[in-house]
Amino acid sequence: MSGIDWPGLMRAGMGRLGLTPDQFWRLSPVELRIMLGAEAAVPPLTRARLEELAAAYPDQGKGKDHGRD
């Protein structure tokens, strides 16, 4: 068993997106994910976002040995 929910993907692709079976089976998994909006759900971590997180949650109490005794 592959672990892929083919019935669910087929419902999403042919039902929600209105793809024909031929269109559905020609898509790569990545293309299907993009069409379903899955890629938009988690934005990439950019340098600016990393800097925002570092400013909001600074490392505290760590010495030069990173807290090792």
Distance bins in CASP14 RR format, pairs under 12 A and 6 or more apart:
PFRMAT RR
TARGET T0000
AUTHOR 0000-0000-0000
RMODE 2
METHOD distances of the structure
MODEL  1
2 9 0 0 0 0 0 1 0 0 0 0 0
2 29 0 0 0 0 0 1 0 0 0 0 0
3 9 0 0 0 0 0 1 0 0 0 0 0
4 10 0 0 0 0 0 1 0 0 0 0 0
4 29 0 0 0 0 1 0 0 0 0 0 0
4 32 0 0 0 0 0 1 0 0 0 0 0
5 11 0 0 0 0 1 0 0 0 0 0 0
5 12 0 0 0 0 1 0 0 0 0 0 0
5 13 0 0 0 0 0 1 0 0 0 0 0
5 29 0 0 0 0 0 1 0 0 0 0 0
5 32 0 0 0 0 0 1 0 0 0 0 0
6 12 0 0 0 0 0 1 0 0 0 0 0
6 13 0 0 0 0 0 1 0 0 0 0 0
6 14 0 0 0 0 0 1 0 0 0 0 0
6 24 0 0 0 0 0 1 0 0 0 0 0
6 25 0 0 0 0 0 1 0 0 0 0 0
6 29 0 0 0 0 0 1 0 0 0 0 0
6 32 0 0 0 0 0 1 0 0 0 0 0
7 13 0 0 0 0 0 1 0 0 0 0 0
7 14 0 0 0 0 0 1 0 0 0 0 0
7 15 0 0 0 0 0 1 0 0 0 0 0
8 14 0 0 0 0 1 0 0 0 0 0 0
8 15 0 0 0 0 1 0 0 0 0 0 0
8 16 0 0 0 0 1 0 0 0 0 0 0
8 24 0 0 0 0 0 1 0 0 0 0 0
8 32 0 0 0 0 0 1 0 0 0 0 0
8 36 0 0 0 0 0 1 0 0 0 0 0
9 15 0 0 0 0 0 1 0 0 0 0 0
9 16 0 0 0 0 0 1 0 0 0 0 0
9 17 0 0 0 0 0 1 0 0 0 0 0
9 19 0 0 0 0 0 1 0 0 0 0 0
9 24 0 0 0 0 1 0 0 0 0 0 0
9 25 0 0 0 0 0 1 0 0 0 0 0
9 27 0 0 0 0 1 0 0 0 0 0 0
9 29 0 0 0 0 1 0 0 0 0 0 0
9 31 0 0 0 0 0 1 0 0 0 0 0
9 32 1 0 0 1 0 0 0 0 0 0 0
9 33 0 0 0 0 1 0 0 0 0 0 0
9 35 0 0 0 0 0 1 0 0 0 0 0
9 36 0 0 0 0 1 0 0 0 0 0 0
9 38 0 0 0 0 0 1 0 0 0 0 0
10 16 0 0 0 0 0 1 0 0 0 0 0
10 17 0 0 0 0 0 1 0 0 0 0 0
10 18 0 0 0 0 0 1 0 0 0 0 0
10 19 0 0 0 0 1 0 0 0 0 0 0
10 20 0 0 0 0 0 1 0 0 0 0 0
10 21 0 0 0 0 1 0 0 0 0 0 0
10 23 0 0 0 0 0 1 0 0 0 0 0
10 24 1 0 0 1 0 0 0 0 0 0 0
10 25 0 0 0 0 1 0 0 0 0 0 0
10 27 0 0 0 0 0 1 0 0 0 0 0
10 32 0 0 0 0 0 1 0 0 0 0 0
11 17 0 0 0 0 1 0 0 0 0 0 0
11 18 0 0 0 0 0 1 0 0 0 0 0
11 19 0 0 0 0 0 1 0 0 0 0 0
11 24 0 0 0 0 0 1 0 0 0 0 0
11 36 0 0 0 0 0 1 0 0 0 0 0
12 18 0 0 0 0 1 0 0 0 0 0 0
12 19 0 0 0 0 1 0 0 0 0 0 0
12 24 0 0 0 0 1 0 0 0 0 0 0
12 27 0 0 0 0 0 1 0 0 0 0 0
12 32 1 0 0 1 0 0 0 0 0 0 0
12 33 0 0 0 0 0 1 0 0 0 0 0
12 35 0 0 0 0 1 0 0 0 0 0 0
12 36 1 0 1 0 0 0 0 0 0 0 0
12 37 0 0 0 0 0 1 0 0 0 0 0
12 38 0 0 0 0 1 0 0 0 0 0 0
13 19 1 0 1 0 0 0 0 0 0 0 0
13 20 0 0 0 0 1 0 0 0 0 0 0
13 21 0 0 0 0 1 0 0 0 0 0 0
13 23 0 0 0 0 1 0 0 0 0 0 0
13 24 1 0 1 0 0 0 0 0 0 0 0
13 25 0 0 0 0 0 1 0 0 0 0 0
13 26 0 0 0 0 0 1 0 0 0 0 0
13 27 0 0 0 0 1 0 0 0 0 0 0
13 29 0 0 0 0 0 1 0 0 0 0 0
13 31 0 0 0 0 0 1 0 0 0 0 0
13 32 1 0 0 1 0 0 0 0 0 0 0
13 33 0 0 0 0 0 1 0 0 0 0 0
13 35 1 0 0 1 0 0 0 0 0 0 0
13 36 1 0 0 1 0 0 0 0 0 0 0
13 37 0 0 0 0 0 1 0 0 0 0 0
14 20 1 0 0 1 0 0 0 0 0 0 0
14 21 1 0 0 1 0 0 0 0 0 0 0
14 22 0 0 0 0 0 1 0 0 0 0 0
14 23 0 0 0 0 1 0 0 0 0 0 0
14 24 1 0 1 0 0 0 0 0 0 0 0
14 25 0 0 0 0 0 1 0 0 0 0 0
14 27 0 0 0 0 0 1 0 0 0 0 0
14 32 0 0 0 0 0 1 0 0 0 0 0
14 35 0 0 0 0 0 1 0 0 0 0 0
15 21 0 0 0 0 0 1 0 0 0 0 0
15 23 0 0 0 0 0 1 0 0 0 0 0
15 24 0 0 0 0 1 0 0 0 0 0 0
15 35 0 0 0 0 0 1 0 0 0 0 0
15 36 0 0 0 0 0 1 0 0 0 0 0
16 24 0 0 0 0 0 1 0 0 0 0 0
16 32 0 0 0 0 0 1 0 0 0 0 0
16 35 0 0 0 0 1 0 0 0 0 0 0
16 36 1 0 0 1 0 0 0 0 0 0 0
16 37 0 0 0 0 0 1 0 0 0 0 0
17 23 0 0 0 0 1 0 0 0 0 0 0
17 24 0 0 0 0 1 0 0 0 0 0 0
17 27 0 0 0 0 1 0 0 0 0 0 0
17 31 0 0 0 0 0 1 0 0 0 0 0
17 32 0 0 0 0 1 0 0 0 0 0 0
17 33 0 0 0 0 0 1 0 0 0 0 0
17 34 0 0 0 0 0 1 0 0 0 0 0
17 35 1 0 1 0 0 0 0 0 0 0 0
17 36 1 0 0 1 0 0 0 0 0 0 0
17 37 0 0 0 0 0 1 0 0 0 0 0
18 24 0 0 0 0 1 0 0 0 0 0 0
18 35 0 0 0 0 0 1 0 0 0 0 0
18 36 0 0 0 0 0 1 0 0 0 0 0
19 25 0 0 0 0 1 0 0 0 0 0 0
19 26 0 0 0 0 1 0 0 0 0 0 0
19 27 1 0 0 1 0 0 0 0 0 0 0
19 31 0 0 0 0 0 1 0 0 0 0 0
19 32 0 0 0 0 1 0 0 0 0 0 0
19 35 0 0 0 0 1 0 0 0 0 0 0
19 36 0 0 0 0 0 1 0 0 0 0 0
20 26 0 0 0 0 1 0 0 0 0 0 0
20 27 0 0 0 0 0 1 0 0 0 0 0
21 27 0 0 0 0 0 1 0 0 0 0 0
23 31 0 0 0 0 0 1 0 0 0 0 0
23 32 0 0 0 0 0 1 0 0 0 0 0
23 35 0 0 0 0 0 1 0 0 0 0 0
24 31 0 0 0 0 0 1 0 0 0 0 0
24 32 1 0 0 1 0 0 0 0 0 0 0
24 35 0 0 0 0 0 1 0 0 0 0 0
24 36 0 0 0 0 0 1 0 0 0 0 0
25 31 0 0 0 0 0 1 0 0 0 0 0
25 32 0 0 0 0 0 1 0 0 0 0 0
26 32 0 0 0 0 0 1 0 0 0 0 0
27 33 0 0 0 0 1 0 0 0 0 0 0
27 34 0 0 0 0 1 0 0 0 0 0 0
27 35 1 0 0 1 0 0 0 0 0 0 0
27 36 0 0 0 0 0 1 0 0 0 0 0
28 34 0 0 0 0 1 0 0 0 0 0 0
28 35 0 0 0 0 0 1 0 0 0 0 0
29 35 0 0 0 0 0 1 0 0 0 0 0
29 36 0 0 0 0 0 1 0 0 0 0 0
29 38 0 0 0 0 0 1 0 0 0 0 0
29 39 0 0 0 0 0 1 0 0 0 0 0
30 36 0 0 0 0 0 1 0 0 0 0 0
30 37 0 0 0 0 0 1 0 0 0 0 0
30 38 0 0 0 0 1 0 0 0 0 0 0
30 39 0 0 0 0 1 0 0 0 0 0 0
31 37 0 0 0 0 0 1 0 0 0 0 0
31 38 0 0 0 0 0 1 0 0 0 0 0
31 39 0 0 0 0 0 1 0 0 0 0 0
32 38 0 0 0 0 1 0 0 0 0 0 0
32 39 0 0 0 0 0 1 0 0 0 0 0
33 39 1 0 1 0 0 0 0 0 0 0 0
33 40 0 0 0 0 1 0 0 0 0 0 0
33 41 0 0 0 0 1 0 0 0 0 0 0
33 42 0 0 0 0 0 1 0 0 0 0 0
34 40 0 0 0 0 1 0 0 0 0 0 0
34 41 0 0 0 0 0 1 0 0 0 0 0
42 49 0 0 0 0 0 1 0 0 0 0 0
43 49 1 0 0 1 0 0 0 0 0 0 0
44 50 0 0 0 0 0 1 0 0 0 0 0
45 51 0 0 0 0 0 1 0 0 0 0 0
45 52 0 0 0 0 0 1 0 0 0 0 0
45 53 0 0 0 0 1 0 0 0 0 0 0
45 54 0 0 0 0 0 1 0 0 0 0 0
46 52 0 0 0 0 1 0 0 0 0 0 0
46 53 0 0 0 0 0 1 0 0 0 0 0
47 53 0 0 0 0 0 1 0 0 0 0 0
47 54 0 0 0 0 0 1 0 0 0 0 0
48 54 0 0 0 0 0 1 0 0 0 0 0
48 55 0 0 0 0 0 1 0 0 0 0 0
49 55 0 0 0 0 0 1 0 0 0 0 0
49 56 0 0 0 0 0 1 0 0 0 0 0
50 56 0 0 0 0 0 1 0 0 0 0 0
50 57 0 0 0 0 0 1 0 0 0 0 0
51 57 0 0 0 0 0 1 0 0 0 0 0
51 58 0 0 0 0 0 1 0 0 0 0 0
52 58 0 0 0 0 0 1 0 0 0 0 0
53 59 0 0 0 0 0 1 0 0 0 0 0
54 60 0 0 0 0 0 1 0 0 0 0 0
59 66 0 0 0 0 1 0 0 0 0 0 0
59 67 0 0 0 0 1 0 0 0 0 0 0
60 67 0 0 0 0 0 1 0 0 0 0 0
61 67 1 0 0 1 0 0 0 0 0 0 0
62 68 0 0 0 0 1 0 0 0 0 0 0
63 69 0 0 0 0 0 1 0 0 0 0 0
END
